[in-house]
Amino acid sequence: MTMRRRALPVLLERDFRKMAATDGATVEIECVSAPDPEGRFSGEWLFFVVNASGERFMLVTALARERIVSSPIGMFGLAFGKLALDHLDVPAVTGDIRRGMRSLAGRRDPVE
């Protein structure tokens, strides 16, 4: 079951990607539902960006719903294709948050 985090400020993907690429910003990933080995390791993860001043923003869909990544392929696509993270640290325990990932300038898909 997905937990809601509506109290946080949110960003659509375009703005999320822009903020992730700024100096001092880091990306965090939170495990909402642990990966299931029986289900091809599907789980639920949320992405956050923390700007240089420490404000935390959650990635949301165009309808302002939590953008939940539910597969390893989706995780890799977003982390390396869209955000060009320097590394990927995936939490595997519900409630765990991994921090400190940085977007590498000029190595991601162009922001639309």
Biopython code that builds the backbone (N, CA, C, O; Angstrom):
import numpy as np
from Bio.PDB.StructureBuilder import StructureBuilder

atoms = [
    (1, "MET", "N", (0.838, -1.176, 0.000)),
    (1, "MET", "CA", (0.000, 0.000, 0.000)),
    (1, "MET", "C", (0.886, 1.244, 0.000)),
    (1, "MET", "O", (1.895, 1.291, 0.703)),
    (2, "THR", "N", (0.512, 2.235, -0.778)),
    (2, "THR", "CA", (1.287, 3.451, -0.928)),
    (2, "THR", "C", (0.961, 4.452, 0.168)),
    (2, "THR", "O", (-0.204, 4.735, 0.445)),
    (3, "MET", "N", (2.015, 4.987, 0.789)),
    (3, "MET", "CA", (1.836, 6.039, 1.783)),
    (3, "MET", "C", (1.845, 7.382, 1.064)),
    (3, "MET", "O", (2.602, 7.555, 0.109)),
    (4, "ARG", "N", (1.039, 8.318, 1.487)),
    (4, "ARG", "CA", (0.963, 9.633, 0.854)),
    (4, "ARG", "C", (1.827, 10.638, 1.609)),
    (4, "ARG", "O", (1.871, 10.639, 2.839)),
    (5, "ARG", "N", (2.497, 11.474, 0.866)),
    (5, "ARG", "CA", (3.385, 12.487, 1.434)),
    (5, "ARG", "C", (2.991, 13.866, 0.920)),
    (5, "ARG", "O", (3.858, 14.621, 0.478)),
    (6, "ARG", "N", (1.739, 14.207, 0.964)),
    (6, "ARG", "CA", (1.216, 15.424, 0.359)),
    (6, "ARG", "C", (1.698, 16.707, 1.028)),
    (6, "ARG", "O", (1.541, 17.777, 0.440)),
    (7, "ALA", "N", (2.262, 16.658, 2.194)),
    (7, "ALA", "CA", (2.694, 17.863, 2.874)),
    (7, "ALA", "C", (3.966, 18.454, 2.252)),
    (7, "ALA", "O", (4.290, 19.616, 2.497)),
    (8, "LEU", "N", (4.681, 17.667, 1.456)),
    (8, "LEU", "CA", (5.919, 18.145, 0.847)),
    (8, "LEU", "C", (5.635, 18.996, -0.381)),
    (8, "LEU", "O", (4.629, 18.789, -1.058)),
    (9, "PRO", "N", (6.518, 19.960, -0.678)),
    (9, "PRO", "CA", (6.424, 20.646, -1.960)),
    (9, "PRO", "C", (6.691, 19.640, -3.084)),
    (9, "PRO", "O", (7.431, 18.675, -2.896)),
    (10, "VAL", "N", (6.090, 19.869, -4.238)),
    (10, "VAL", "CA", (6.214, 18.925, -5.341)),
    (10, "VAL", "C", (6.711, 19.624, -6.603)),
    (10, "VAL", "O", (6.587, 20.841, -6.748)),
    (11, "LEU", "N", (7.278, 18.828, -7.515)),
    (11, "LEU", "CA", (7.731, 19.326, -8.812)),
    (11, "LEU", "C", (7.346, 18.343, -9.903)),
    (11, "LEU", "O", (7.417, 17.130, -9.710)),
    (12, "LEU", "N", (6.936, 18.874, -11.054)),
    (12, "LEU", "CA", (6.755, 18.041, -12.237)),
    (12, "LEU", "C", (8.134, 17.657, -12.762)),
    (12, "LEU", "O", (9.139, 18.260, -12.387)),
    (13, "GLU", "N", (8.175, 16.643, -13.638)),
    (13, "GLU", "CA", (9.465, 16.109, -14.079)),
    (13, "GLU", "C", (10.390, 17.168, -14.661)),
    (13, "GLU", "O", (11.579, 17.186, -14.343)),
    (14, "ARG", "N", (9.876, 18.037, -15.494)),
    (14, "ARG", "CA", (10.721, 19.057, -16.128)),
    (14, "ARG", "C", (11.433, 19.912, -15.067)),
    (14, "ARG", "O", (12.646, 20.107, -15.134)),
    (15, "ASP", "N", (10.680, 20.412, -14.104)),
    (15, "ASP", "CA", (11.264, 21.255, -13.059)),
    (15, "ASP", "C", (12.133, 20.441, -12.101)),
    (15, "ASP", "O", (13.135, 20.940, -11.590)),
    (16, "PHE", "N", (11.749, 19.196, -11.863)),
    (16, "PHE", "CA", (12.536, 18.290, -11.020)),
    (16, "PHE", "C", (13.918, 18.096, -11.637)),
    (16, "PHE", "O", (14.934, 18.187, -10.947)),
    (17, "ARG", "N", (13.946, 17.829, -12.943)),
    (17, "ARG", "CA", (15.211, 17.617, -13.639)),
    (17, "ARG", "C", (16.084, 18.863, -13.625)),
    (17, "ARG", "O", (17.299, 18.780, -13.447)),
    (18, "LYS", "N", (15.453, 20.021, -13.815)),
    (18, "LYS", "CA", (16.213, 21.282, -13.776)),
    (18, "LYS", "C", (16.834, 21.498, -12.400)),
    (18, "LYS", "O", (18.007, 21.855, -12.286)),
    (19, "MET", "N", (16.032, 21.275, -11.354)),
    (19, "MET", "CA", (16.552, 21.484, -10.009)),
    (19, "MET", "C", (17.656, 20.478, -9.680)),
    (19, "MET", "O", (18.649, 20.837, -9.046)),
    (20, "ALA", "N", (17.494, 19.236, -10.101)),
    (20, "ALA", "CA", (18.503, 18.210, -9.832)),
    (20, "ALA", "C", (19.844, 18.570, -10.460)),
    (20, "ALA", "O", (20.896, 18.169, -9.961)),
    (21, "ALA", "N", (19.806, 19.326, -11.556)),
    (21, "ALA", "CA", (21.033, 19.691, -12.264)),
    (21, "ALA", "C", (21.715, 20.929, -11.688)),
    (21, "ALA", "O", (22.791, 21.306, -12.154)),
    (22, "THR", "N", (21.114, 21.569, -10.684)),
    (22, "THR", "CA", (21.722, 22.772, -10.109)),
    (22, "THR", "C", (22.833, 22.406, -9.125)),
    (22, "THR", "O", (22.844, 21.316, -8.553)),
    (23, "ASP", "N", (23.757, 23.332, -8.943)),
    (23, "ASP", "CA", (24.864, 23.118, -8.009)),
    (23, "ASP", "C", (24.341, 22.922, -6.592)),
    (23, "ASP", "O", (23.486, 23.677, -6.128)),
    (24, "GLY", "N", (24.850, 21.923, -5.921)),
    (24, "GLY", "CA", (24.491, 21.662, -4.539)),
    (24, "GLY", "C", (23.245, 20.819, -4.341)),
    (24, "GLY", "O", (22.936, 20.434, -3.213)),
    (25, "ALA", "N", (22.522, 20.523, -5.412)),
    (25, "ALA", "CA", (21.308, 19.704, -5.303)),
    (25, "ALA", "C", (21.666, 18.222, -5.279)),
    (25, "ALA", "O", (22.619, 17.795, -5.931)),
    (26, "THR", "N", (20.904, 17.449, -4.529)),
    (26, "THR", "CA", (21.078, 16.000, -4.494)),
    (26, "THR", "C", (19.727, 15.326, -4.696)),
    (26, "THR", "O", (18.676, 15.930, -4.484)),
    (27, "VAL", "N", (19.775, 14.075, -5.105)),
    (27, "VAL", "CA", (18.569, 13.287, -5.316)),
    (27, "VAL", "C", (18.485, 12.219, -4.227)),
    (27, "VAL", "O", (19.489, 11.626, -3.833)),
    (28, "GLU", "N", (17.265, 11.992, -3.755)),
    (28, "GLU", "CA", (17.001, 10.954, -2.763)),
    (28, "GLU", "C", (15.974, 9.993, -3.323)),
    (28, "GLU", "O", (15.115, 10.383, -4.115)),
    (29, "ILE", "N", (16.061, 8.741, -2.916)),
    (29, "ILE", "CA", (15.078, 7.731, -3.296)),
    (29, "ILE", "C", (14.561, 7.085, -2.023)),
    (29, "ILE", "O", (15.340, 6.673, -1.163)),
    (30, "GLU", "N", (13.246, 7.000, -1.908)),
    (30, "GLU", "CA", (12.611, 6.364, -0.754)),
    (30, "GLU", "C", (11.886, 5.099, -1.194)),
    (30, "GLU", "O", (11.149, 5.105, -2.181)),
    (31, "CYS", "N", (12.099, 4.026, -0.462)),
    (31, "CYS", "CA", (11.393, 2.771, -0.728)),
    (31, "CYS", "C", (10.042, 2.822, -0.015)),
    (31, "CYS", "O", (9.974, 2.920, 1.210)),
    (32, "VAL", "N", (8.980, 2.753, -0.799)),
    (32, "VAL", "CA", (7.625, 2.771, -0.252)),
    (32, "VAL", "C", (7.122, 1.343, -0.063)),
    (32, "VAL", "O", (6.372, 1.049, 0.868)),
    (33, "SER", "N", (7.548, 0.470, -0.960)),
    (33, "SER", "CA", (7.183, -0.944, -0.898)),
    (33, "SER", "C", (8.400, -1.755, -1.330)),
    (33, "SER", "O", (8.913, -1.556, -2.431)),
    (34, "ALA", "N", (8.862, -2.653, -0.492)),
    (34, "ALA", "CA", (10.086, -3.417, -0.764)),
    (34, "ALA", "C", (9.955, -4.256, -2.031)),
    (34, "ALA", "O", (8.869, -4.749, -2.336)),
    (35, "PRO", "N", (11.051, -4.421, -2.770)),
    (35, "PRO", "CA", (11.013, -5.231, -3.982)),
    (35, "PRO", "C", (10.662, -6.684, -3.673)),
    (35, "PRO", "O", (11.114, -7.259, -2.683)),
    (36, "ASP", "N", (9.853, -7.250, -4.539)),
    (36, "ASP", "CA", (9.365, -8.620, -4.370)),
    (36, "ASP", "C", (10.081, -9.551, -5.338)),
    (36, "ASP", "O", (9.868, -9.450, -6.546)),
    (37, "PRO", "N", (10.933, -10.467, -4.841)),
    (37, "PRO", "CA", (11.651, -11.387, -5.729)),
    (37, "PRO", "C", (10.708, -12.273, -6.545)),
    (37, "PRO", "O", (11.046, -12.694, -7.651)),
    (38, "GLU", "N", (9.542, -12.549, -6.000)),
    (38, "GLU", "CA", (8.568, -13.370, -6.721)),
    (38, "GLU", "C", (7.920, -12.596, -7.867)),
    (38, "GLU", "O", (7.404, -13.196, -8.810)),
    (39, "GLY", "N", (7.944, -11.300, -7.790)),
    (39, "GLY", "CA", (7.312, -10.458, -8.796)),
    (39, "GLY", "C", (8.315, -9.677, -9.612)),
    (39, "GLY", "O", (8.101, -8.495, -9.881)),
    (40, "ARG", "N", (9.412, -10.311, -10.015)),
    (40, "ARG", "CA", (10.464, -9.705, -10.827)),
    (40, "ARG", "C", (11.058, -8.466, -10.170)),
    (40, "ARG", "O", (11.454, -7.511, -10.838)),
    (41, "PHE", "N", (11.108, -8.508, -8.850)),
    (41, "PHE", "CA", (11.675, -7.443, -8.031)),
    (41, "PHE", "C", (10.947, -6.112, -8.192)),
    (41, "PHE", "O", (11.545, -5.045, -8.048)),
    (42, "SER", "N", (9.657, -6.184, -8.490)),
    (42, "SER", "CA", (8.879, -4.949, -8.533)),
    (42, "SER", "C", (8.672, -4.471, -7.099)),
    (42, "SER", "O", (8.560, -5.272, -6.171)),
    (43, "GLY", "N", (8.624, -3.183, -6.939)),
    (43, "GLY", "CA", (8.411, -2.541, -5.644)),
    (43, "GLY", "C", (7.851, -1.163, -5.901)),
    (43, "GLY", "O", (7.291, -0.912, -6.968)),
    (44, "GLU", "N", (7.989, -0.274, -4.953)),
    (44, "GLU", "CA", (7.550, 1.104, -5.145)),
    (44, "GLU", "C", (8.578, 2.053, -4.544)),
    (44, "GLU", "O", (8.949, 1.939, -3.376)),
    (45, "TRP", "N", (9.033, 3.000, -5.380)),
    (45, "TRP", "CA", (10.018, 3.971, -4.955)),
    (45, "TRP", "C", (9.574, 5.368, -5.356)),
    (45, "TRP", "O", (8.948, 5.560, -6.398)),
    (46, "LEU", "N", (9.904, 6.334, -4.520)),
    (46, "LEU", "CA", (9.645, 7.741, -4.806)),
    (46, "LEU", "C", (10.977, 8.474, -4.926)),
    (46, "LEU", "O", (11.933, 8.168, -4.213)),
    (47, "PHE", "N", (11.026, 9.435, -5.828)),
    (47, "PHE", "CA", (12.216, 10.261, -6.020)),
    (47, "PHE", "C", (11.976, 11.644, -5.427)),
    (47, "PHE", "O", (10.882, 12.201, -5.527)),
    (48, "PHE", "N", (13.022, 12.185, -4.808)),
    (48, "PHE", "CA", (12.997, 13.531, -4.239)),
    (48, "PHE", "C", (14.255, 14.257, -4.680)),
    (48, "PHE", "O", (15.285, 13.630, -4.929)),
    (49, "VAL", "N", (14.174, 15.572, -4.778)),
    (49, "VAL", "CA", (15.362, 16.392, -4.998)),
    (49, "VAL", "C", (15.454, 17.359, -3.830)),
    (49, "VAL", "O", (14.455, 17.918, -3.377)),
    (50, "VAL", "N", (16.684, 17.540, -3.354)),
    (50, "VAL", "CA", (16.950, 18.467, -2.258)),
    (50, "VAL", "C", (17.863, 19.549, -2.815)),
    (50, "VAL", "O", (18.968, 19.267, -3.278)),
    (51, "ASN", "N", (17.386, 20.796, -2.765)),
    (51, "ASN", "CA", (18.203, 21.878, -3.316)),
    (51, "ASN", "C", (19.319, 22.260, -2.345)),
    (51, "ASN", "O", (19.410, 21.720, -1.243)),
    (52, "ALA", "N", (20.156, 23.191, -2.766)),
    (52, "ALA", "CA", (21.331, 23.569, -1.980)),
    (52, "ALA", "C", (20.975, 24.131, -0.607)),
    (52, "ALA", "O", (21.777, 24.046, 0.323)),
    (53, "SER", "N", (19.779, 24.705, -0.472)),
    (53, "SER", "CA", (19.390, 25.258, 0.831)),
    (53, "SER", "C", (18.651, 24.245, 1.704)),
    (53, "SER", "O", (18.185, 24.587, 2.791)),
    (54, "GLY", "N", (18.541, 22.990, 1.230)),
    (54, "GLY", "CA", (17.964, 21.928, 2.046)),
    (54, "GLY", "C", (16.475, 21.694, 1.875)),
    (54, "GLY", "O", (15.902, 20.861, 2.576)),
    (55, "GLU", "N", (15.829, 22.418, 0.949)),
    (55, "GLU", "CA", (14.405, 22.190, 0.698)),
    (55, "GLU", "C", (14.232, 20.904, -0.100)),
    (55, "GLU", "O", (14.974, 20.655, -1.050)),
    (56, "ARG", "N", (13.255, 20.087, 0.282)),
    (56, "ARG", "CA", (13.019, 18.776, -0.326)),
    (56, "ARG", "C", (11.733, 18.818, -1.154)),
    (56, "ARG", "O", (10.691, 19.263, -0.673)),
    (57, "PHE", "N", (11.819, 18.348, -2.404)),
    (57, "PHE", "CA", (10.691, 18.338, -3.322)),
    (57, "PHE", "C", (10.475, 16.934, -3.856)),
    (57, "PHE", "O", (11.435, 16.227, -4.161)),
    (58, "MET", "N", (9.215, 16.526, -3.972)),
    (58, "MET", "CA", (8.884, 15.201, -4.477)),
    (58, "MET", "C", (8.521, 15.280, -5.962)),
    (58, "MET", "O", (7.865, 16.224, -6.402)),
    (59, "LEU", "N", (8.950, 14.291, -6.714)),
    (59, "LEU", "CA", (8.586, 14.177, -8.125)),
    (59, "LEU", "C", (7.136, 13.727, -8.237)),
    (59, "LEU", "O", (6.735, 12.749, -7.606)),
    (60, "VAL", "N", (6.345, 14.444, -9.043)),
    (60, "VAL", "CA", (4.937, 14.089, -9.231)),
    (60, "VAL", "C", (4.598, 13.999, -10.710)),
    (60, "VAL", "O", (5.348, 14.470, -11.565)),
    (61, "THR", "N", (3.454, 13.387, -10.996)),
    (61, "THR", "CA", (2.941, 13.277, -12.357)),
    (61, "THR", "C", (2.260, 14.584, -12.750)),
    (61, "THR", "O", (2.118, 15.492, -11.930)),
    (62, "ALA", "N", (1.842, 14.670, -14.006)),
    (62, "ALA", "CA", (1.150, 15.858, -14.496)),
    (62, "ALA", "C", (-0.145, 16.121, -13.733)),
    (62, "ALA", "O", (-0.614, 17.258, -13.691)),
    (63, "LEU", "N", (-0.724, 15.092, -13.133)),
    (63, "LEU", "CA", (-1.948, 15.248, -12.346)),
    (63, "LEU", "C", (-1.646, 15.494, -10.869)),
    (63, "LEU", "O", (-2.534, 15.388, -10.022)),
    (64, "ALA", "N", (-0.395, 15.821, -10.567)),
    (64, "ALA", "CA", (0.067, 16.108, -9.203)),
    (64, "ALA", "C", (-0.079, 14.917, -8.267)),
    (64, "ALA", "O", (-0.296, 15.085, -7.067)),
    (65, "ARG", "N", (0.040, 13.723, -8.814)),
    (65, "ARG", "CA", (0.079, 12.511, -7.991)),
    (65, "ARG", "C", (1.531, 12.086, -7.839)),
    (65, "ARG", "O", (2.374, 12.392, -8.682)),
    (66, "GLU", "N", (1.805, 11.384, -6.766)),
    (66, "GLU", "CA", (3.163, 10.871, -6.552)),
    (66, "GLU", "C", (3.594, 10.060, -7.770)),
    (66, "GLU", "O", (2.849, 9.205, -8.248)),
    (67, "ARG", "N", (4.787, 10.328, -8.266)),
    (67, "ARG", "CA", (5.317, 9.528, -9.372)),
    (67, "ARG", "C", (6.019, 8.335, -8.755)),
    (67, "ARG", "O", (7.145, 8.442, -8.271)),
    (68, "ILE", "N", (5.348, 7.208, -8.777)),
    (68, "ILE", "CA", (5.880, 5.993, -8.165)),
    (68, "ILE", "C", (6.559, 5.157, -9.244)),
    (68, "ILE", "O", (5.949, 4.804, -10.253)),
    (69, "VAL", "N", (7.811, 4.853, -9.016)),
    (69, "VAL", "CA", (8.559, 3.969, -9.911)),
    (69, "VAL", "C", (8.393, 2.569, -9.351)),
    (69, "VAL", "O", (8.643, 2.338, -8.168)),
    (70, "SER", "N", (7.971, 1.627, -10.197)),
    (70, "SER", "CA", (7.624, 0.305, -9.683)),
    (70, "SER", "C", (8.454, -0.841, -10.252)),
    (70, "SER", "O", (8.190, -2.005, -9.951)),
    (71, "SER", "N", (9.453, -0.522, -11.073)),
    (71, "SER", "CA", (10.264, -1.612, -11.633)),
    (71, "SER", "C", (11.734, -1.203, -11.681)),
    (71, "SER", "O", (12.052, -0.015, -11.734)),
    (72, "PRO", "N", (12.627, -2.190, -11.662)),
    (72, "PRO", "CA", (14.054, -1.880, -11.793)),
    (72, "PRO", "C", (14.364, -1.158, -13.108)),
    (72, "PRO", "O", (15.201, -0.256, -13.133)),
    (73, "ILE", "N", (13.703, -1.545, -14.191)),
    (73, "ILE", "CA", (13.923, -0.880, -15.482)),
    (73, "ILE", "C", (13.519, 0.588, -15.399)),
    (73, "ILE", "O", (14.235, 1.458, -15.896)),
    (74, "GLY", "N", (12.378, 0.866, -14.776)),
    (74, "GLY", "CA", (11.940, 2.244, -14.589)),
    (74, "GLY", "C", (12.913, 3.044, -13.744)),
    (74, "GLY", "O", (13.170, 4.217, -14.013)),
    (75, "MET", "N", (13.450, 2.399, -12.721)),
    (75, "MET", "CA", (14.426, 3.037, -11.840)),
    (75, "MET", "C", (15.678, 3.435, -12.630)),
    (75, "MET", "O", (16.150, 4.567, -12.525)),
    (76, "PHE", "N", (16.208, 2.500, -13.418)),
    (76, "PHE", "CA", (17.392, 2.788, -14.215)),
    (76, "PHE", "C", (17.115, 3.863, -15.254)),
    (76, "PHE", "O", (17.936, 4.759, -15.453)),
    (77, "GLY", "N", (15.967, 3.785, -15.916)),
    (77, "GLY", "CA", (15.623, 4.772, -16.936)),
    (77, "GLY", "C", (15.559, 6.180, -16.383)),
    (77, "GLY", "O", (16.097, 7.111, -16.983)),
    (78, "LEU", "N", (14.908, 6.343, -15.246)),
    (78, "LEU", "CA", (14.798, 7.665, -14.637)),
    (78, "LEU", "C", (16.147, 8.130, -14.084)),
    (78, "LEU", "O", (16.545, 9.276, -14.294)),
    (79, "ALA", "N", (16.839, 7.251, -13.387)),
    (79, "ALA", "CA", (18.100, 7.618, -12.733)),
    (79, "ALA", "C", (19.200, 7.971, -13.728)),
    (79, "ALA", "O", (19.897, 8.971, -13.557)),
    (80, "PHE", "N", (19.354, 7.164, -14.753)),
    (80, "PHE", "CA", (20.472, 7.374, -15.672)),
    (80, "PHE", "C", (20.066, 8.066, -16.972)),
    (80, "PHE", "O", (20.838, 8.864, -17.503)),
    (81, "GLY", "N", (18.873, 7.779, -17.496)),
    (81, "GLY", "CA", (18.433, 8.403, -18.735)),
    (81, "GLY", "C", (17.945, 9.822, -18.552)),
    (81, "GLY", "O", (18.335, 10.715, -19.305)),
    (82, "LYS", "N", (17.099, 10.044, -17.562)),
    (82, "LYS", "CA", (16.505, 11.362, -17.360)),
    (82, "LYS", "C", (17.327, 12.261, -16.445)),
    (82, "LYS", "O", (17.484, 13.450, -16.720)),
    (83, "LEU", "N", (17.852, 11.697, -15.354)),
    (83, "LEU", "CA", (18.549, 12.515, -14.358)),
    (83, "LEU", "C", (20.069, 12.464, -14.461)),
    (83, "LEU", "O", (20.750, 13.318, -13.893)),
    (84, "ALA", "N", (20.614, 11.483, -15.174)),
    (84, "ALA", "CA", (22.069, 11.302, -15.308)),
    (84, "ALA", "C", (22.762, 11.321, -13.951)),
    (84, "ALA", "O", (23.708, 12.079, -13.738)),
    (85, "LEU", "N", (22.283, 10.479, -13.034)),
    (85, "LEU", "CA", (22.871, 10.431, -11.701)),
    (85, "LEU", "C", (24.281, 9.869, -11.748)),
    (85, "LEU", "O", (24.611, 9.052, -12.607)),
    (86, "ASP", "N", (25.107, 10.318, -10.812)),
    (86, "ASP", "CA", (26.486, 9.837, -10.742)),
    (86, "ASP", "C", (26.553, 8.401, -10.241)),
    (86, "ASP", "O", (27.511, 7.686, -10.536)),
    (87, "HIS", "N", (25.544, 7.974, -9.487)),
    (87, "HIS", "CA", (25.424, 6.590, -9.042)),
    (87, "HIS", "C", (23.976, 6.358, -8.637)),
    (87, "HIS", "O", (23.204, 7.306, -8.485)),
    (88, "LEU", "N", (23.618, 5.109, -8.465)),
    (88, "LEU", "CA", (22.256, 4.763, -8.064)),
    (88, "LEU", "C", (22.338, 3.918, -6.807)),
    (88, "LEU", "O", (22.921, 2.834, -6.810)),
    (89, "ASP", "N", (21.753, 4.417, -5.742)),
    (89, "ASP", "CA", (21.727, 3.725, -4.458)),
    (89, "ASP", "C", (20.259, 3.426, -4.161)),
    (89, "ASP", "O", (19.516, 4.305, -3.726)),
    (90, "VAL", "N", (19.853, 2.197, -4.396)),
    (90, "VAL", "CA", (18.436, 1.823, -4.302)),
    (90, "VAL", "C", (18.118, 1.218, -2.938)),
    (90, "VAL", "O", (18.706, 0.205, -2.559)),
    (91, "PRO", "N", (17.194, 1.830, -2.196)),
    (91, "PRO", "CA", (16.784, 1.245, -0.920)),
    (91, "PRO", "C", (15.896, 0.024, -1.165)),
    (91, "PRO", "O", (15.050, 0.036, -2.059)),
    (92, "ALA", "N", (16.090, -1.011, -0.381)),
    (92, "ALA", "CA", (15.331, -2.253, -0.570)),
    (92, "ALA", "C", (14.437, -2.585, 0.617)),
    (92, "ALA", "O", (13.776, -3.624, 0.623)),
    (93, "VAL", "N", (14.410, -1.719, 1.614)),
    (93, "VAL", "CA", (13.599, -1.934, 2.805)),
    (93, "VAL", "C", (12.574, -0.803, 2.881)),
    (93, "VAL", "O", (12.927, 0.369, 2.753)),
    (94, "THR", "N", (11.318, -1.154, 3.087)),
    (94, "THR", "CA", (10.263, -0.151, 3.174)),
    (94, "THR", "C", (10.604, 0.904, 4.223)),
    (94, "THR", "O", (10.937, 0.584, 5.364)),
    (95, "GLY", "N", (10.514, 2.167, 3.811)),
    (95, "GLY", "CA", (10.816, 3.278, 4.710)),
    (95, "GLY", "C", (12.240, 3.781, 4.630)),
    (95, "GLY", "O", (12.535, 4.872, 5.119)),
    (96, "ASP", "N", (13.138, 3.009, 4.020)),
    (96, "ASP", "CA", (14.535, 3.418, 3.904)),
    (96, "ASP", "C", (14.663, 4.505, 2.840)),
    (96, "ASP", "O", (13.961, 4.479, 1.829)),
    (97, "ILE", "N", (15.557, 5.453, 3.071)),
    (97, "ILE", "CA", (15.823, 6.534, 2.127)),
    (97, "ILE", "C", (17.312, 6.560, 1.843)),
    (97, "ILE", "O", (18.132, 6.527, 2.760)),
    (98, "ARG", "N", (17.655, 6.620, 0.557)),
    (98, "ARG", "CA", (19.062, 6.725, 0.151)),
    (98, "ARG", "C", (19.288, 8.128, -0.389)),
    (98, "ARG", "O", (18.497, 8.635, -1.185)),
    (99, "ARG", "N", (20.373, 8.747, 0.052)),
    (99, "ARG", "CA", (20.647, 10.149, -0.245)),
    (99, "ARG", "C", (21.986, 10.318, -0.952)),
    (99, "ARG", "O", (22.779, 9.381, -1.049)),
    (100, "GLY", "N", (22.218, 11.526, -1.439)),
    (100, "GLY", "CA", (23.545, 11.904, -1.924)),
    (100, "GLY", "C", (23.826, 11.671, -3.387)),
    (100, "GLY", "O", (24.969, 11.838, -3.814)),
    (101, "MET", "N", (22.840, 11.293, -4.177)),
    (101, "MET", "CA", (23.068, 11.108, -5.606)),
    (101, "MET", "C", (23.015, 12.466, -6.296)),
    (101, "MET", "O", (22.177, 13.305, -5.964)),
    (102, "ARG", "N", (23.907, 12.680, -7.252)),
    (102, "ARG", "CA", (23.977, 13.969, -7.950)),
    (102, "ARG", "C", (23.774, 13.783, -9.449)),
    (102, "ARG", "O", (24.188, 12.785, -10.038)),
    (103, "SER", "N", (23.125, 14.775, -10.043)),
    (103, "SER", "CA", (22.914, 14.784, -11.487)),
    (103, "SER", "C", (24.168, 15.337, -12.155)),
    (103, "SER", "O", (24.682, 16.383, -11.759)),
    (104, "LEU", "N", (24.652, 14.631, -13.162)),
    (104, "LEU", "CA", (25.852, 15.061, -13.878)),
    (104, "LEU", "C", (25.448, 15.982, -15.023)),
    (104, "LEU", "O", (24.711, 15.574, -15.920)),
    (105, "ALA", "N", (25.917, 17.198, -14.994)),
    (105, "ALA", "CA", (25.550, 18.195, -15.998)),
    (105, "ALA", "C", (25.909, 17.733, -17.402)),
    (105, "ALA", "O", (26.988, 17.188, -17.635)),
    (106, "GLY", "N", (24.991, 17.956, -18.332)),
    (106, "GLY", "CA", (25.247, 17.661, -19.732)),
    (106, "GLY", "C", (25.193, 16.204, -20.126)),
    (106, "GLY", "O", (25.483, 15.879, -21.277)),
    (107, "ARG", "N", (24.832, 15.303, -19.212)),
    (107, "ARG", "CA", (24.844, 13.878, -19.550)),
    (107, "ARG", "C", (23.453, 13.261, -19.517)),
    (107, "ARG", "O", (23.331, 12.037, -19.539)),
    (108, "ARG", "N", (22.411, 14.065, -19.464)),
    (108, "ARG", "CA", (21.060, 13.528, -19.404)),
    (108, "ARG", "C", (20.298, 13.899, -20.658)),
    (108, "ARG", "O", (20.759, 14.706, -21.466)),
    (109, "ASP", "N", (19.127, 13.303, -20.812)),
    (109, "ASP", "CA", (18.241, 13.694, -21.910)),
    (109, "ASP", "C", (17.946, 15.174, -21.794)),
    (109, "ASP", "O", (17.813, 15.691, -20.685)),
    (110, "PRO", "N", (17.840, 15.868, -22.921)),
    (110, "PRO", "CA", (17.519, 17.306, -22.845)),
    (110, "PRO", "C", (16.177, 17.515, -22.147)),
    (110, "PRO", "O", (15.246, 16.730, -22.322)),
    (111, "VAL", "N", (16.091, 18.574, -21.362)),
    (111, "VAL", "CA", (14.830, 18.921, -20.706)),
    (111, "VAL", "C", (13.925, 19.516, -21.764)),
    (111, "VAL", "O", (14.307, 20.448, -22.473)),
    (112, "GLU", "N", (12.726, 18.974, -21.866)),
    (112, "GLU", "CA", (11.789, 19.433, -22.893)),
    (112, "GLU", "C", (11.452, 20.893, -22.703)),
    (112, "GLU", "O", (10.676, 21.453, -23.477)),
]
sb = StructureBuilder()
sb.init_structure("model")
sb.init_model(0)
sb.init_chain("A")
sb.init_seg("    ")
for serial, (resi, resn, name, xyz) in enumerate(atoms, 1):
    if name == "N":
        sb.init_residue(resn, " ", resi, " ")
    sb.init_atom(name, np.array(xyz, "f"), 0.0, 1.0, " ", f" {name:<3s}", serial, name[0])
structure = sb.get_structure()
